């Protein structure tokens, strides 16, 4: 539910609910919890990429989750929903590789397998290791339970 507040796509918005709840969503963001969530997924997708031919979709799952973890570690904020916004975290060389894969993905089906780019794989593997090491020092969210109760009562009334 919290990710709804940060999505650039809004299908329907109750202004009162949004205005009351958004500050709580910001306070509840727990860098350590979210980081470990994405780290767990990164490790799973990294293993899926450890083959000579990789489902292009697996590359993107691994890239998204690893970059999201890196975002939390470097920016300390809720990561962006849009994949393209995560690319500020990579150097120009790797960004070009990733953008080329994005262009390729647009022309291929879901089941497409791509020859593994071991340089990209090494980049991902290193990022996942770094994320895991650095995540140990993250803190949790600081929700104000009294404020949460007040907001919930106001929404219900």
N, C-alpha and C positions, 0 to 999 in steps of 0.2 A: 504494500500500500504506500509506503514512503516514497518509492520510486515515482509514483504518480505525480508527486509535487515537483519533480525535476524534469519531467518529460516535456519536450518541445511540442508534442502533439496533445492537444486538449480536445476531447470529444464533447465534454459537458463539464461545466464548472459552477458549483454553488459558491458564490462569492463569500458569504458569511462563513461557511465551513472552511473554505480555503484561508481566509484572513485570520481565522482563529487557530487553525490547526498547523499552518505552515511554520510558524515560529517553533512549535513543539517538534515538528519533524526535524528541523535544523538542530535543536537541542538533543534529540534522541539519536542522532547519527553517531554510531559507535565505530570509530576507525578500526579498532582491533577486530571486532566481530565481522564487519564487512570485508576487511582485508583477508581474514582467514576463510571466509566464504569463497571469495574469488581465488584465493590460493589453492584451495581444495579442487576447484574446477580446473584451474590452470594445470595442475599436476596431471589430472585425468586426461585433459586434451593434449598435453605435451606427450604423454605416452602414446596417444593415438597418432601422433605425428612422427613417431620414431620408426618409420618404415621407409622403404625406397620410393613408394608411391603413397601419396597422402590425399585423402579427400579434402578438396579445397575448403569445404565447410569447416573441417577440423582445424585447419590453419587459422581461420577467422575466429572460431571459438577460443582457441588458445591465445591468439593475439588480443582479443577483447578482454578476456579475463586477466591476462598478465598485465596489460596496459592499465586496466582499471585498478589493479593492485598497486601498480607503480604510481598512479595518480594519487591514490590515498596517501601513500608514503611521502610523496614529494609536495603535494598541495595541501593535504590534510582536510580536504573538503569532499563533499559528495561528488562522485565522478560523473562526468557528463554521460548522457544517454547516447548521443550521436558518436559513432565510431570515429568519424573524421576529426572530432575535437580531441580525441586521445592522441592523435599523431603528433601533437606538439612535443610529446615526450621522447621522440626518436630523432636521430640525426637525419640529415638530408639523404644520405645513401640508403639507409634502411626505409625511410619514408617512400622513396622512389620504388623500391622493391615491393613494398606493401601496396602502394597505389597501382602498380602494374598488376598485382594479384586482384585488386578490386575491379580493375577494368576487365581482366580475364573472367572473373566470377560472373560478371554481367552477361557474358556470352555463353556460359556453360550451365548445364543442368545440375541439380542437387547431387547426383551420383558421380559427378566427374572426379577422377583421380588425377593428381598432378605429380610429376616427378619431384621428389623432395629436394628442396633447396637447403642443403645442409648448413649453409652460412646463416640462413634465416632460422633454421632449427637451433643452431648454436646460440644465436641471439636470444631466442625464446627461452632456451634452457638456462642461460645465464641470468636472464631477467627473473625467472621463477625462483632460482636459488637466492638471488639478491632480495627479492620480495619476502621470501620466507625468513631470511636472516634479519632483515630490518623490521618486519612485522612484530617481532618479539618486544619491541620497545614502544608500541602504540598504546594509547589509552582508550578508555571506553567513553560512551556518551554520558551526558550529565542532565538527564531529564528531571524536571521539577514536578514531582508527583502531585503536589498541591495544585499547581497550575494546570496540570492535565485534568484533574478532577473538575476544576472550575470550568475549563473549556468544554468538557463532555457534558456537564450540567447545562451550560448555556446552549449548546447545540441541541440538546434534547428538549429544552423548554420552548 
